[in-house]
Amino acid sequence: MKKYILITLIIAGLAAFKFNTTRHITGTVFGSDDKLPIIGATVKIKGTNIATYSNQSGRYALDASDGSTLVVSSIGYQTKTVTIGKSDSLDVYLDPSNTQLGEVVVTHSLGIQPTPGNLGYSVATIQPKELTQAGVAATAQSLNGRAAGVSVTTKGAPVASSAVAQYKSLKYAPNVPYNTNTSNPQDESYKTINENGFSNAKDNPLSTFSVDVDAASYSNVRRFINNGQLPPVDAVRVEEMINYFKYNLAGPSNGDPVGITTEISSAPWNQKHLLVRVGLKARTIDMSRLPASNLVFLLDISGSMGEANKLPLVKASMKMLVDQLRAEDKVAIVVYSGEVALKLPSTPGDEKQKIKDAIDELQAGGSTAGGAGIKMAYRIARENFILGGNNRIIMATDGDFNVGDSSDGDMETLITRERYSNVPITIMGYGMGNLKDSKMEILADKGNGNYAYIDNLTEAHKTLVDEYGGTMYMVAKDVKLQVEFNPAKVQAYRLVGYEDRLLAKEDFNNDQKDAGDMGSGHTVTAFYEIVPTGVIDDYSGSVDPLKYQKTSSTAPATPYSDELMTVKFRYKQPNSDQSKLSVAVVKDRPMSFNSTSSDFRFASAVAEFGMLLRNSAFKQNGSYEQAISIAKNAKGSDDDGYRAEFVRLAETAKSLAGNQYTTAY
């Protein structure tokens, strides 16, 4: 009998062991409509907290037991459950969401400044049963509606899309095919952008600006669109949209830290105009020869960071960075909420578990003494400074400081004073609803650092793993560009983007003037839109003849008749205070648009998309259809899948703009 019982127990144990066998499941998440990979899809084991995200190629991987059920979801798609079968490979195809719109909220601007007793606008709601042309018209009229003042948003339970579409023909809610979202969701803040206009090349032949390798705007814009809403126009910084992507540029030669490439063609949004691309590529440091790092993690653990897409995502991001550290590297952790504390003294990078344990212990709560936290982080960085090493602060926050130094002006004063410690600062923004983008942009700009917005684990991996060298290791600082245009060839020009990076012409030769920095392998693209001499349009502008200065009716003959412009750029070695000058001459030899590099065409599509999102006064003949078409044909190899993601994003934005409604944030 005992023998029989023993055999039974062994069989039962083996059966249980087989049932609980853990397998490594991998696969790709696709859209069923276009068969393109979906980036950032959530793949979760049903009934557990075990989950992962699809990467840049739509790939996912997790460990699961036999017979487990996966729940796969992504914004804009229907959630799908699939059961693990015999194969360890499981691809999932998600169907686009067919959810239509619920009640419509009609908002009318009263044309007055908001006051504590007056919001400056009035609101009315149309329920699904009232969602007809007459219903919308009556509601708009009740708000004293005027065509320019009425906007429509939607929320709630599904209703027929045909009913929603009727409002587009109303005189009270016209169909405006571009982004008019100038408000900020909830309590987010963005610095106002006064868009660059065209300058007359004869009167203003010089254009000077600082490079910008930040890419926060693109991932933030992506967050808005993926949540069903066009972004506020000031959240769209076109240069950051363009520079989010990698480009195949020639690196520097002769030991220089930065190389330059130029390319010319027609502007896709105006065939009469030229588009000139100025591309910079920083030297790539051999990863095996990276200098030792002295890092300080400055982590916001205030109450506002308690949401799932804030502190938990910060922890996961920091652990990714810890995995990149070596024994010769070291990291300290400073945290701040109502008070500031040194959570972990400077610790060697090979003590990874000790560092990760300190990160895991963090909990959110209290107010936000960001200014005090910055001061302590710089002090800790100085105390552990490595001569000839990579000394840097990594700050993770939503930027919502409310104790001590808190205004944008306070932050600029503080960070300008601290930057002379030769410790740059990398800003990583998290969360939504109260994101202080303007404050974080100032911190990165004035602190000789860079700024990234982290909306998911995939973006964290891109910033801290895939682009580790570019994010962490500076190879050139205070990089400035100055372009001189030949008025015999150029009637007018416009720098696309870089509005908050403009410099006075005298700043170019002033080594005391701060400018942008470039990390290992970083690329920067800047576009100039040019009105060639002789082209008649509305963008060149004119002034009356001068009374007190002599003017020449004809340009003098010069030996530079085939030159369009000259590009000069200055940079400093990381440990130098004296700049070096490089010069590149651009000949007037444009190529046909289709003959340009795929990088030129793709970057121009991103620029056009950015102008459309901003409802730019200079979008001219630009359209979402054209930007999407150009991008599709210029994806190139796209090994990381980011260009395919851009196409999907632009298609979603086109739908949002065309329908002129946004999902309630």
Buried (B, 14 or more C-beta within 10 A) or exposed (E): EEEEEEEEEEEEEEEEEEEEEEBEBEBBBBBEEEEBBBBBBBBBBEEEEBBBBBBBBBBBEBEBBEEBEBBBBBBBBBEBEBEBEEEEEBBBBBEEEEEBBBBBBBBBBBEEEEEEEEEEBBEBEBEBEBBEBEBBBBBBEEBEBEEEBBBBBBBBEEBEEEBBBBBBEBEBBBEBBBBEBEEBBEEBBBBEBEBBEBBBBBEBBBBBBBBBBBBBBBBBBBBBBBBBBBBBBBBBBBBBBBBBBBBEBEBBEEEBBBBBBBBBBBBBBBEBBBBBBBBBBBBBBEEEEBBBBBBBBBBBBBBBBBBEBBBBBBBBBBBBBBEBBEEBBBBBBBBBBBEBEBBBEBBBBBBBEEBBEBBEEBEBEBBBBBBBBBBBBBBBBBEBEBEEBBBBBBBBBBBBBEBBBBEBEBBBBBBBEBBEBEBBBBBBBBBBBBBBBBBBBBBBBBBBBBBBBBBBBBBBBBBBBBBBBBBBBBBBBBBBBBBBBBBBBBBBBBBBBBBBBEBEEEBBBBBEBBBBBBBBBBBBBBBBBBBBBEBEEEBBEEEEEEEEEEEEEEEEEEEBEEBBBBBBBBBBBBEEEEBBEBEBEBEBEBEEBEEBBBBBBBBBBBBBBBBBBBBBEBBBEBBBEBBBBBBBEBBBEBEBBBBBBBBBBBBBBBEBBEBBBBEBB
